[in-house]
Amino acid sequence: MAEEPVKPILRVDGLTIGFDGTIIQKDISFEVKAGSIFAIMGGSGSGKSTLLRALIGLLRPTAGAIHVGDEDYWGVSEDRRAQIDRGFGVLFQGGALWSSMTVAENVGLPLRMLSPLDEASIKTLARLKLRLVGLESAGDDMPAELSGGMRKRAGLARALALDPAILMLDEPSSGLDPISSKRLDDLIRELRDGFGMTVILVSHELASLLDICDDGIFLDAETKTAIAHGSPRRLADACDNPVVHAFMHRDGQAADRPAPGGQNAAR
């Protein structure tokens, strides 16, 4: 008996986003399957982070719809949107840690704001999340005492605080050395494989895209729309769009990367 297809956990239909009458991206449509690592790709200025802001509710689209499960995110009440938001874990590009709080306090902040847990339980869960990202011993440190890679992992621990169904990461490898970047990529894949999380990854880092992503969408700054869909590896191997080809083969990186197993074919 054939297996049922995996239902999308998030679906975007005909989305247009922009600011003050200026269109950043238009007519964007894609699906993110549960348990996948989905890439939002494109060059600088293509609107990758702006699209992510729309997905997490920080920017209302000017047209189109975002469905989380079976619900129209922008069509439900504000209270219901707040409930849906609790299923999102977000790592912003700079980590966005509060400098006046310890690392553990930063991780526990979502729990203090959005859960009924007492302080002892919050501290215990914060330690568990820090252990998950390899930072259990750094809980009493201040963010300024951490390296760039450690701050990204601390931000990831905070994004995991409420056990989200969808983890959204904005340029997580940006500014990291290759070893720290690889460790973070491995951690993201382990979270997906070990906990069944769905990951949406905004990135222009080719090594990360090719290594861990199952599927994706490529945004183009000139045409202001998506010009390719599919796994980064498939796009590197088979997409004949010159913009996508140039992006995926800059410095000859794509040709030297081994193909990861289990990736979806390009659509």
DRENDRENBA-823556 format. One record per residue (C-alpha): residue in one letter; x, y, z. Coordinates in steps of 0.2 Angstrom, whole numbers, plus 5000, padded with zeros to 4 digits. Each point is the difference from the previous one (the first is absolute). Example, Ala and Ser with C-alpha at 12.3 -4.5 7.8 and 13.67 -1.06 7.14 Angstrom:
REM residues 2
+------+------+-------+------+
| resn | east | north |   up |
+------+------+-------+------+
|    A | 5062 |  4978 | 5039 |
|    S | 5006 |  5017 | 4997 |
+------+------+-------+------+
//
This chain:
REM residues 267
+------+------+-------+------+
| resn | east | north |   up |
+------+------+-------+------+
|    M | 5000 |  5000 | 5000 |
|    A | 5007 |  5017 | 4995 |
|    E | 5005 |  5012 | 5013 |
|    E | 4990 |  5016 | 5002 |
|    P | 5009 |  5015 | 4994 |
|    V | 5007 |  5012 | 5014 |
|    K | 4988 |  5014 | 5002 |
|    P | 5008 |  5018 | 5000 |
|    I | 5001 |  5008 | 5017 |
|    L | 5001 |  5017 | 4992 |
|    R | 4993 |  5006 | 4983 |
|    V | 5003 |  5016 | 4992 |
|    D | 4988 |  5005 | 4986 |
|    G | 5003 |  5015 | 4988 |
|    L | 5009 |  5011 | 5013 |
|    T | 5005 |  5018 | 4997 |
|    I | 5010 |  5009 | 5013 |
|    G | 5007 |  5017 | 5001 |
|    F | 5002 |  5017 | 5009 |
|    D | 4992 |  5017 | 4997 |
|    G | 4993 |  4995 | 4983 |
|    T | 5017 |  4992 | 4994 |
|    I | 4998 |  4982 | 4995 |
|    I | 5014 |  4989 | 5007 |
|    Q | 4994 |  4983 | 4993 |
|    K | 4984 |  4996 | 4991 |
|    D | 4989 |  4984 | 4996 |
|    I | 5010 |  4989 | 5012 |
|    S | 4993 |  4982 | 5002 |
|    F | 5008 |  4985 | 5008 |
|    E | 4997 |  4986 | 5012 |
|    V | 5010 |  4994 | 5015 |
|    K | 4998 |  4982 | 5004 |
|    A | 5001 |  4995 | 5018 |
|    G | 5017 |  4993 | 5006 |
|    S | 5009 |  5009 | 4986 |
|    I | 5014 |  5013 | 4999 |
|    F | 4994 |  5013 | 4988 |
|    A | 5011 |  5013 | 4993 |
|    I | 4996 |  5018 | 4995 |
|    M | 5014 |  5004 | 4988 |
|    G | 5006 |  5015 | 4990 |
|    G | 5013 |  5013 | 4999 |
|    S | 5001 |  5016 | 5011 |
|    G | 4985 |  5011 | 4999 |
|    S | 4988 |  4987 | 4993 |
|    G | 4989 |  5001 | 5015 |
|    K | 5004 |  4983 | 5009 |
|    S | 4999 |  5008 | 5017 |
|    T | 4985 |  5010 | 4996 |
|    L | 4991 |  4984 | 4994 |
|    L | 5004 |  4992 | 5017 |
|    R | 4993 |  5015 | 5009 |
|    A | 4984 |  4997 | 4991 |
|    L | 5000 |  4982 | 5005 |
|    I | 5002 |  5004 | 5019 |
|    G | 4987 |  5013 | 5000 |
|    L | 5011 |  5016 | 5001 |
|    L | 4995 |  5006 | 4983 |
|    R | 4982 |  4999 | 4993 |
|    P | 5000 |  4995 | 4981 |
|    T | 4992 |  5012 | 4988 |
|    A | 4993 |  4985 | 4991 |
|    G | 4999 |  4982 | 5001 |
|    A | 4998 |  4988 | 5014 |
|    I | 5011 |  4990 | 5013 |
|    H | 4992 |  4984 | 5006 |
|    V | 5007 |  4992 | 5016 |
|    G | 4993 |  4982 | 5000 |
|    D | 4982 |  5003 | 4994 |
|    E | 4999 |  5018 | 5007 |
|    D | 5001 |  5016 | 4990 |
|    Y | 5013 |  5009 | 5011 |
|    W | 4994 |  5018 | 4996 |
|    G | 4982 |  4995 | 4999 |
|    V | 4998 |  4994 | 5018 |
|    S | 4998 |  5011 | 5015 |
|    E | 5015 |  5009 | 5009 |
|    D | 4998 |  4989 | 5015 |
|    R | 5001 |  4984 | 4989 |
|    R | 5015 |  5007 | 4990 |
|    A | 5009 |  5002 | 5017 |
|    Q | 4996 |  4982 | 5004 |
|    I | 5007 |  4994 | 4983 |
|    D | 5015 |  5011 | 5003 |
|    R | 5004 |  4989 | 5015 |
|    G | 5004 |  4986 | 4987 |
|    F | 5014 |  5010 | 4992 |
|    G | 5017 |  5001 | 5007 |
|    V | 5011 |  5014 | 4992 |
|    L | 5018 |  5003 | 4999 |
|    F | 5004 |  5017 | 4994 |
|    Q | 5016 |  5004 | 4990 |
|    G | 5010 |  5008 | 5014 |
|    G | 4993 |  4988 | 5014 |
|    A | 4990 |  5015 | 5008 |
|    L | 5006 |  4995 | 5017 |
|    W | 4996 |  5013 | 5014 |
|    S | 5017 |  5006 | 5006 |
|    S | 4994 |  5004 | 5017 |
|    M | 4995 |  4982 | 5003 |
|    T | 5010 |  4984 | 5003 |
|    V | 4999 |  4987 | 4986 |
|    A | 4988 |  4989 | 5011 |
|    E | 4989 |  5015 | 5003 |
|    N | 4999 |  5004 | 4982 |
|    V | 4995 |  4982 | 4996 |
|    G | 4987 |  5000 | 5014 |
|    L | 4992 |  5016 | 4994 |
|    P | 4987 |  4993 | 4989 |
|    L | 4995 |  4988 | 5014 |
|    R | 4998 |  5014 | 5012 |
|    M | 4990 |  5010 | 4987 |
|    L | 4989 |  4986 | 4993 |
|    S | 4999 |  4986 | 5012 |
|    P | 4992 |  4997 | 5017 |
|    L | 5016 |  4992 | 5007 |
|    D | 5008 |  5005 | 5016 |
|    E | 5017 |  5006 | 5001 |
|    A | 5008 |  4984 | 5005 |
|    S | 4993 |  4991 | 4985 |
|    I | 5005 |  5014 | 4989 |
|    K | 5018 |  4999 | 5006 |
|    T | 5000 |  4981 | 4997 |
|    L | 4993 |  5001 | 4983 |
|    A | 5012 |  5014 | 4995 |
|    R | 5015 |  4988 | 5006 |
|    L | 4992 |  4986 | 4989 |
|    K | 4999 |  5011 | 4985 |
|    L | 5018 |  5006 | 5002 |
|    R | 5006 |  4982 | 5002 |
|    L | 4991 |  4996 | 4984 |
|    V | 5011 |  5012 | 4990 |
|    G | 5016 |  4996 | 5010 |
|    L | 5000 |  5016 | 5011 |
|    E | 4995 |  4993 | 5017 |
|    S | 5015 |  5007 | 5009 |
|    A | 4997 |  5018 | 4992 |
|    G | 4984 |  5003 | 5009 |
|    D | 5007 |  5013 | 5012 |
|    D | 5010 |  5009 | 4987 |
|    M | 4995 |  5016 | 4992 |
|    P | 4998 |  5001 | 4981 |
|    A | 5015 |  5011 | 4998 |
|    E | 5011 |  4986 | 5007 |
|    L | 4995 |  4988 | 4987 |
|    S | 5007 |  4997 | 4983 |
|    G | 4990 |  5003 | 4984 |
|    G | 4996 |  4982 | 4998 |
|    M | 4995 |  4998 | 5018 |
|    R | 4989 |  5015 | 4999 |
|    K | 4991 |  4992 | 4985 |
|    R | 4998 |  4984 | 5010 |
|    A | 4993 |  5009 | 5015 |
|    G | 4988 |  5009 | 4989 |
|    L | 4995 |  4983 | 4993 |
|    A | 4997 |  4993 | 5018 |
|    R | 4988 |  5015 | 5003 |
|    A | 4991 |  4996 | 4983 |
|    L | 4998 |  4982 | 5007 |
|    A | 4993 |  5006 | 5017 |
|    L | 4982 |  4997 | 4996 |
|    D | 5003 |  4984 | 4990 |
|    P | 4994 |  5007 | 4983 |
|    A | 4993 |  4990 | 4986 |
|    I | 5009 |  5012 | 4987 |
|    L | 5017 |  5007 | 5003 |
|    M | 5004 |  5015 | 4990 |
|    L | 5018 |  5006 | 4998 |
|    D | 5006 |  5016 | 4992 |
|    E | 5018 |  4998 | 4993 |
|    P | 5006 |  4989 | 5015 |
|    S | 5017 |  4997 | 4992 |
|    S | 5003 |  5018 | 4996 |
|    G | 5017 |  5007 | 5007 |
|    L | 5005 |  4983 | 5006 |
|    D | 5017 |  4991 | 4996 |
|    P | 4998 |  4984 | 4990 |
|    I | 5002 |  4988 | 5015 |
|    S | 4987 |  5009 | 5010 |
|    S | 4988 |  5001 | 4985 |
|    K | 5002 |  4981 | 4997 |
|    R | 4996 |  4997 | 5019 |
|    L | 4985 |  5011 | 4999 |
|    D | 4994 |  4991 | 4984 |
|    D | 5002 |  4983 | 5008 |
|    L | 4990 |  5006 | 5015 |
|    I | 4986 |  5006 | 4989 |
|    R | 4999 |  4983 | 4992 |
|    E | 5001 |  4991 | 5016 |
|    L | 4985 |  5010 | 5007 |
|    R | 4990 |  4996 | 4984 |
|    D | 5005 |  4981 | 5001 |
|    G | 4998 |  4998 | 5019 |
|    F | 4985 |  5011 | 5003 |
|    G | 4991 |  5000 | 4984 |
|    M | 5000 |  5019 | 4999 |
|    T | 4997 |  5009 | 4984 |
|    V | 5014 |  5013 | 4996 |
|    I | 4998 |  5015 | 4988 |
|    L | 5018 |  5006 | 4997 |
|    V | 5004 |  5017 | 4992 |
|    S | 5017 |  5000 | 4993 |
|    H | 5012 |  5004 | 4986 |
|    E | 5014 |  4989 | 5007 |
|    L | 5002 |  4987 | 4987 |
|    A | 5008 |  4987 | 5011 |
|    S | 4986 |  5000 | 5012 |
|    L | 4987 |  5000 | 4987 |
|    L | 5007 |  4985 | 4991 |
|    D | 5004 |  4990 | 5015 |
|    I | 4984 |  5000 | 5010 |
|    C | 4985 |  5007 | 4990 |
|    D | 4987 |  4988 | 4992 |
|    D | 4990 |  5013 | 4990 |
|    G | 4999 |  5018 | 4997 |
|    I | 4996 |  5016 | 4990 |
|    F | 5011 |  5012 | 4991 |
|    L | 4995 |  5019 | 5001 |
|    D | 5007 |  5012 | 4987 |
|    A | 5002 |  5018 | 5003 |
|    E | 4998 |  5006 | 4982 |
|    T | 4984 |  4991 | 4996 |
|    K | 4994 |  5001 | 5018 |
|    T | 4993 |  4983 | 5000 |
|    A | 5005 |  4982 | 5002 |
|    I | 5009 |  4993 | 4985 |
|    A | 5004 |  4982 | 5006 |
|    H | 4993 |  4987 | 5012 |
|    G | 5009 |  4984 | 5006 |
|    S | 5014 |  4994 | 5011 |
|    P | 5016 |  5010 | 4999 |
|    R | 5010 |  4985 | 4994 |
|    R | 4987 |  4997 | 4986 |
|    L | 5000 |  5018 | 4995 |
|    A | 5019 |  5000 | 4999 |
|    D | 5000 |  4984 | 4989 |
|    A | 4986 |  5004 | 4989 |
|    C | 4993 |  5017 | 5000 |
|    D | 5004 |  5009 | 4984 |
|    N | 4994 |  5018 | 5006 |
|    P | 5016 |  5010 | 4998 |
|    V | 4997 |  5010 | 5016 |
|    V | 4998 |  4984 | 5010 |
|    H | 5014 |  4991 | 4992 |
|    A | 5012 |  5015 | 5003 |
|    F | 4994 |  5000 | 5019 |
|    M | 5002 |  4981 | 5002 |
|    H | 5017 |  4999 | 4991 |
|    R | 5009 |  5015 | 5007 |
|    D | 5018 |  4996 | 5003 |
|    G | 4997 |  4983 | 4994 |
|    Q | 4993 |  4994 | 5017 |
|    A | 4985 |  4990 | 4994 |
|    A | 5010 |  4988 | 4989 |
|    D | 5011 |  4995 | 5015 |
|    R | 4986 |  4997 | 5012 |
|    P | 4994 |  4982 | 5003 |
|    A | 4981 |  4998 | 4998 |
|    P | 4991 |  4997 | 5017 |
|    G | 4988 |  4985 | 5000 |
|    G | 4981 |  5001 | 5000 |
|    Q | 4998 |  5017 | 4991 |
|    N | 4985 |  5004 | 4990 |
|    A | 5001 |  5003 | 4982 |
|    A | 4997 |  5017 | 4992 |
|    R | 4983 |  5004 | 4995 |
+------+------+-------+------+
//
